[in-house]
């Protein structure tokens, strides 16, 4: 057992987990279908698949590409479960897109692209927080016009 490698993987997986917590917290506070537990788990699992595959597929970019392709598809499937239709209205698309972005963030951490992961985390969180405010203002203005 290589304790140094275990420690490195632990830190990388923890990074993916921690970057996803603010996104999950936002969704939890908004009482969405996925929240504080789901987002960090998606990020950590995405990172984990890459980390677990890296030794086995170190000489095979095509193999790693297939792992990444599978992750993208799988996270899309999870996101699809967050989308709910009620009559003519559809809810959960922002949560689904956030799950997809969180998966990309975890994947980026797993690949060692921490700058990309942090950027995705920041922009996802800001999109959920700031653009929700813009959307509320826009809807309020639309109601005043009626």
MIDOSE-1310 file (N, C-alpha, C; in nm, 2 decimals, decimal comma, always signed):
residues 146
xxxx	+0,08/-0,12/+0,00/+0,00/+0,00/+0,00/+0,09/+0,12/+0,00; +0,06/+0,22/-0,09/+0,14/+0,34/-0,10/+0,06/+0,45/-0,04; +0,09/+0,48/+0,09/+0,02/+0,58/+0,17/+0,03/+0,72/+0,11; +0,14/+0,75/+0,04/+0,15/+0,88/-0,02/+0,05/+0,90/-0,13
xxxx	+0,04/+0,79/-0,21/-0,06/+0,79/-0,32/-0,20/+0,80/-0,27; -0,23/+0,73/-0,16/-0,36/+0,73/-0,10/-0,39/+0,88/-0,05; -0,29/+0,94/+0,01/-0,31/+1,07/+0,06/-0,33/+1,17/-0,05; -0,26/+1,15/-0,16/-0,28/+1,24/-0,28/-0,42/+1,23/-0,34
xxxx	-0,46/+1,10/-0,35/-0,60/+1,08/-0,40/-0,70/+1,14/-0,31; -0,68/+1,12/-0,18/-0,77/+1,17/-0,08/-0,79/+1,33/-0,09; -0,67/+1,39/-0,11/-0,68/+1,54/-0,12/-0,75/+1,58/-0,25; -0,72/+1,51/-0,36/-0,78/+1,55/-0,49/-0,93/+1,52/-0,48
xxxx	-0,98/+1,41/-0,42/-1,12/+1,38/-0,41/-1,19/+1,48/-0,32; -1,12/+1,52/-0,21/-1,17/+1,62/-0,11/-1,18/+1,75/-0,18; -1,09/+1,79/-0,27/-1,10/+1,91/-0,34/-1,23/+1,92/-0,43; -1,26/+1,81/-0,50/-1,38/+1,80/-0,58/-1,50/+1,81/-0,49
xxxx	-1,50/+1,75/-0,38/-1,61/+1,75/-0,28/-1,63/+1,89/-0,23; -1,53/+1,96/-0,19/-1,54/+2,09/-0,13/-1,59/+2,19/-0,23; -1,54/+2,18/-0,36/-1,58/+2,28/-0,46/-1,73/+2,27/-0,49; -1,78/+2,15/-0,47/-1,93/+2,13/-0,50/-2,02/+2,17/-0,39
xxxx	-1,97/+2,18/-0,27/-2,06/+2,21/-0,15/-2,13/+2,34/-0,17; -2,07/+2,46/-0,21/-2,15/+2,58/-0,22/-2,27/+2,57/-0,33; -2,24/+2,49/-0,43/-2,35/+2,47/-0,53/-2,46/+2,39/-0,47; -2,42/+2,28/-0,40/-2,52/+2,20/-0,34/-2,60/+2,27/-0,23
xxxx	-2,53/+2,36/-0,16/-2,59/+2,44/-0,06/-2,70/+2,53/-0,12; -2,66/+2,60/-0,23/-2,76/+2,68/-0,30/-2,88/+2,61/-0,34; -2,87/+2,49/-0,40/-2,98/+2,41/-0,44/-3,06/+2,37/-0,32; -3,00/+2,33/-0,21/-3,07/+2,29/-0,09/-3,15/+2,40/-0,03
xxxx	-3,09/+2,53/-0,03/-3,16/+2,64/+0,02/-3,28/+2,68/-0,07; -3,28/+2,64/-0,20/-3,39/+2,67/-0,29/-3,49/+2,56/-0,29; -3,47/+2,46/-0,21/-3,55/+2,34/-0,20/-3,57/+2,27/-0,33; -3,46/+2,24/-0,40/-3,46/+2,18/-0,53/-3,45/+2,03/-0,51
xxxx	-3,47/+1,95/-0,62/-3,47/+1,81/-0,61/-3,34/+1,74/-0,58; -3,23/+1,81/-0,60/-3,10/+1,77/-0,56/-3,03/+1,88/-0,48; -2,95/+1,84/-0,38/-2,90/+1,95/-0,30/-2,77/+1,91/-0,24; -2,76/+1,94/-0,11/-2,63/+1,94/-0,04/-2,56/+1,81/-0,04
xxxx	-2,63/+1,70/-0,04/-2,56/+1,57/-0,05/-2,53/+1,53/-0,19; -2,62/+1,56/-0,28/-2,61/+1,51/-0,42/-2,49/+1,58/-0,50; -2,47/+1,71/-0,49/-2,37/+1,78/-0,57/-2,23/+1,74/-0,53; -2,20/+1,73/-0,40/-2,06/+1,69/-0,37/-2,04/+1,54/-0,41
xxxx	-2,14/+1,46/-0,40/-2,12/+1,32/-0,44/-2,10/+1,30/-0,59; -2,17/+1,38/-0,67/-2,15/+1,38/-0,81/-2,01/+1,43/-0,85; -1,96/+1,53/-0,78/-1,83/+1,58/-0,81/-1,72/+1,48/-0,77; -1,74/+1,43/-0,65/-1,64/+1,33/-0,60/-1,64/+1,20/-0,68
xxxx	-1,75/+1,16/-0,72/-1,76/+1,03/-0,80/-1,70/+1,06/-0,94; -1,72/+1,17/-1,00/-1,67/+1,20/-1,13/-1,51/+1,20/-1,12; -1,46/+1,27/-1,02/-1,32/+1,28/-0,99/-1,27/+1,14/-0,96; -1,34/+1,06/-0,89/-1,30/+0,92/-0,85/-1,28/+0,83/-0,97
xxxx	-1,38/+0,84/-1,06/-1,37/+0,76/-1,18/-1,24/+0,79/-1,26; -1,21/+0,92/-1,27/-1,09/+0,95/-1,34/-0,97/+0,91/-1,27; -0,96/+0,93/-1,14/-0,85/+0,89/-1,05/-0,83/+0,74/-1,06; -0,94/+0,66/-1,05/-0,93/+0,52/-1,05/-0,88/+0,46/-1,19
xxxx	-0,91/+0,54/-1,29/-0,88/+0,49/-1,43/-0,74/+0,53/-1,47; -0,68/+0,63/-1,40/-0,56/+0,69/-1,45/-0,44/+0,60/-1,46; -0,43/+0,51/-1,36/-0,32/+0,41/-1,36/-0,34/+0,31/-1,47; -0,46/+0,26/-1,48/-0,49/+0,15/-1,57/-0,48/+0,20/-1,72
xxxx	-0,52/+0,33/-1,74/-0,53/+0,38/-1,87/-0,42/+0,49/-1,90; -0,31/+0,49/-1,83/-0,21/+0,59/-1,85/-0,15/+0,60/-1,99; -0,15/+0,49/-2,06/-0,09/+0,49/-2,19/-0,20/+0,49/-2,30; -0,32/+0,51/-2,26/-0,43/+0,50/-2,36/-0,53/+0,62/-2,35
xxxx	-0,50/+0,73/-2,43/-0,59/+0,84/-2,43/-0,73/+0,81/-2,48; -0,73/+0,71/-2,57/-0,87/+0,67/-2,62/-0,95/+0,60/-2,50; -0,88/+0,52/-2,42/-0,94/+0,46/-2,30/-1,00/+0,57/-2,21; -0,91/+0,67/-2,18/-0,96/+0,77/-2,09/-1,07/+0,85/-2,15
xxxx	-1,07/+0,87/-2,28/-1,18/+0,94/-2,35/-1,31/+0,86/-2,33; -1,30/+0,73/-2,33/-1,42/+0,65/-2,31/-1,48/+0,67/-2,17; -1,38/+0,67/-2,07/-1,43/+0,70/-1,94/-1,50/+0,83/-1,92; -1,44/+0,93/-1,98/-1,49/+1,07/-1,98/-1,63/+1,07/-2,05
xxxx	-1,64/+1,01/-2,17/-1,76/+1,00/-2,24/-1,87/+0,93/-2,15; -1,84/+0,83/-2,09/-1,93/+0,76/-2,00/-1,98/+0,85/-1,88; -1,89/+0,92/-1,83/-1,92/+1,01/-1,72/-2,02/+1,12/-1,77; -1,99/+1,18/-1,88/-2,08/+1,28/-1,94/-2,22/+1,23/-1,96
xxxx	-2,23/+1,11/-2,01/-2,36/+1,05/-2,03/-2,43/+1,02/-1,90; -2,35/+0,96/-1,81/-2,41/+0,92/-1,68/-2,46/+1,04/-1,60; -2,39/+1,15/-1,60/-2,43/+1,27/-1,53/-2,55/+1,33/-1,60; -2,55/+1,32/-1,73/-2,67/+1,37/-1,80/-2,80/+1,29/-1,76
xxxx	-2,78/+1,16/-1,74/-2,89/+1,08/-1,69/-2,94/+1,12/-1,55; -2,84/+1,15/-1,46/-2,88/+1,19/-1,33/-2,95/+1,33/-1,34; -2,90/+1,42/-1,42/-2,96/+1,55/-1,43/-3,10/+1,54/-1,49; -3,12/+1,44/-1,58/-3,26/+1,42/-1,64/-3,36/+1,39/-1,53
xxxx	-3,31/+1,32/-1,43/-3,40/+1,28/-1,32/-3,44/+1,40/-1,23; -3,37/+1,51/-1,24/-3,40/+1,63/-1,17/-3,50/+1,72/-1,24; -3,53/+1,69/-1,36/-3,62/+1,77/-1,44/-3,76/+1,72/-1,42; -3,85/+1,80/-1,37/-3,99/+1,76/-1,34/-4,09/+1,84/-1,43
xxxx	-4,19/+1,77/-1,48/-4,29/+1,84/-1,56/-4,42/+1,84/-1,48; -4,48/+1,96/-1,47/-4,61/+1,97/-1,40/-4,70/+2,04/-1,50; -4,79/+1,97/-1,56/-4,88/+2,03/-1,66/-4,79/+2,09/-1,78; -4,80/+2,22/-1,80/-4,73/+2,28/-1,91/-4,60/+2,34/-1,86
xxxx	-4,57/+2,34/-1,73/-4,45/+2,40/-1,68/-4,34/+2,29/-1,65; -4,22/+2,33/-1,67/-4,10/+2,24/-1,65/-4,02/+2,30/-1,54; -3,98/+2,22/-1,44/-3,89/+2,27/-1,33/-3,77/+2,18/-1,32; -3,66/+2,23/-1,28/-3,54/+2,15/-1,25/-3,43/+2,16/-1,35
xxxx	-3,46/+2,24/-1,46/-3,35/+2,25/-1,56/-3,22/+2,31/-1,51; -3,23/+2,41/-1,42/-3,11/+2,47/-1,37/-3,04/+2,37/-1,28; -3,12/+2,30/-1,20/-3,05/+2,19/-1,12/-2,99/+2,09/-1,20; -3,05/+2,05/-1,31/-2,99/+1,95/-1,40/-2,86/+2,00/-1,46
xxxx	-2,87/+2,12/-1,51/-2,75/+2,18/-1,57/-2,64/+2,20/-1,46; -2,68/+2,23/-1,34/-2,58/+2,25/-1,23/-2,51/+2,11/-1,20; -2,59/+2,01/-1,21/-2,54/+1,87/-1,18/-2,43/+1,84/-1,29; -2,47/+1,87/-1,42/-2,38/+1,85/-1,53/-2,25/+1,93/-1,51
xxxx	-2,26/+2,06/-1,47/-2,14/+2,14/-1,45/-2,06/+2,09/-1,33; -2,13/+2,04/-1,23/-2,06/+1,98/-1,12/-1,98/+1,86/-1,15; -2,04/+1,78/-1,24/-1,97/+1,66/-1,29/-1,85/+1,70/-1,37; -1,86/+1,80/-1,45/-1,74/+1,85/-1,53/-1,64/+1,91/-1,44
xxxx	-1,68/+1,97/-1,33/-1,59/+2,02/-1,23/-1,51/+1,91/-1,16; -1,58/+1,80/-1,12/-1,51/+1,69/-1,06/-1,42/+1,62/-1,16; -1,46/+1,61/-1,28/-1,38/+1,55/-1,39/-1,25/+1,63/-1,40; -1,27/+1,76/-1,41/-1,15/+1,85/-1,42/-1,05/+1,83/-1,30
xxxx	-1,10/+1,82/-1,18/-1,02/+1,80/-1,07/-0,94/+1,67/-1,09; -1,02/+1,57/-1,13/-0,95/+1,44/-1,15/-0,84/+1,44/-1,25; -0,86/+1,52/-1,35/-0,76/+1,53/-1,46/-0,65/+1,62/-1,42; -0,66/+1,69/-1,31/-0,55/+1,78/-1,26/-0,57/+1,92/-1,32
xxxx	-0,68/+1,95/-1,38/-0,71/+2,09/-1,43/-0,78/+2,17/-1,32; -0,71/+2,20/-1,22/-0,77/+2,27/-1,10/-0,82/+2,41/-1,14; -0,75/+2,47/-1,23/-0,80/+2,61/-1,27/-0,93/+2,60/-1,34; -0,95/+2,50/-1,42/-1,08/+2,48/-1,49/-1,19/+2,44/-1,39
xxxx	-1,16/+2,36/-1,30/-1,25/+2,32/-1,19/-1,30/+2,43/-1,11; -1,21/+2,52/-1,06/-1,24/+2,63/-0,98/-1,33/+2,73/-1,06; -1,29/+2,75/-1,19/-1,37/+2,84/-1,28/-1,51/+2,79/-1,29; -1,53/+2,66/-1,32/-1,66/+2,60/-1,33/-1,74/+2,62/-1,20
xxxx	-1,67/+2,59/-1,09/-1,74/+2,60/-0,96/-1,79/+2,75/-0,94; -1,70/+2,84/-0,96/-1,74/+2,98/-0,94/-1,85/+3,03/-1,03; -1,83/+3,00/-1,16/-1,94/+3,04/-1,25/-2,07/+2,97/-1,23; -2,07/+2,85/-1,19/-2,19/+2,78/-1,16/-2,26/+2,84/-1,04
xxxx	-2,19/+2,87/-0,94/-2,24/+2,93/-0,82/-2,30/+3,07/-0,85; -2,22/+3,15/-0,92/-2,26/+3,28/-0,95/-2,38/+3,28/-1,04; -2,39/+3,19/-1,13/-2,51/+3,18/-1,22/-2,63/+3,15/-1,14; -2,62/+3,06/-1,05/-2,74/+3,02/-0,96/-2,78/+3,14/-0,87
xxxx	-2,68/+3,21/-0,82/-2,71/+3,32/-0,72/-2,75/+3,45/-0,79; -2,67/+3,49/-0,88/-2,69/+3,63/-0,94/-2,80/+3,63/-1,05; -2,80/+3,53/-1,13/-2,90/+3,52/-1,24/-3,03/+3,49/-1,19; -3,04/+3,42/-1,07/-3,17/+3,40/-1,01/-3,23/+3,53/-0,97
xxxx	-3,15/+3,62/-0,92/-3,19/+3,75/-0,88/-3,24/+3,83/-1,00; -3,17/+3,82/-1,11/-3,21/+3,89/-1,23/-3,34/+3,83/-1,28; -3,35/+3,70/-1,28/-3,48/+3,64/-1,32/-3,60/+3,68/-1,24; -3,58/+3,69/-1,11/-3,69/+3,73/-1,02/-3,73/+3,88/-1,05
xxxx	-3,63/+3,96/-1,07/-3,66/+4,10/-1,11/-3,73/+4,11/-1,24; -3,69/+4,03/-1,33/-3,75/+4,03/-1,46/-3,90/+3,98/-1,46; -3,92/+3,88/-1,38/-4,06/+3,83/-1,36/-4,14/+3,93/-1,28; -4,08/+4,00/-1,19/-4,16/+4,10/-1,11/-4,20/+4,21/-1,21
xxxx	-4,11/+4,25/-1,30/-4,13/+4,36/-1,39/-4,24/+4,32/-1,49; -4,24/+4,19/-1,53/-4,34/+4,14/-1,62/-4,48/+4,13/-1,56; -4,48/+4,11/-1,43/-4,61/+4,11/-1,35/-4,67/+4,25/-1,34; -4,58/+4,35/-1,33/-4,62/+4,49/-1,32/-4,69/+4,53/-1,45
xx	-4,64/+4,48/-1,56/-4,69/+4,53/-1,69/-4,83/+4,48/-1,72; -4,87/+4,37/-1,64/-5,00/+4,32/-1,67/-5,11/+4,40/-1,61
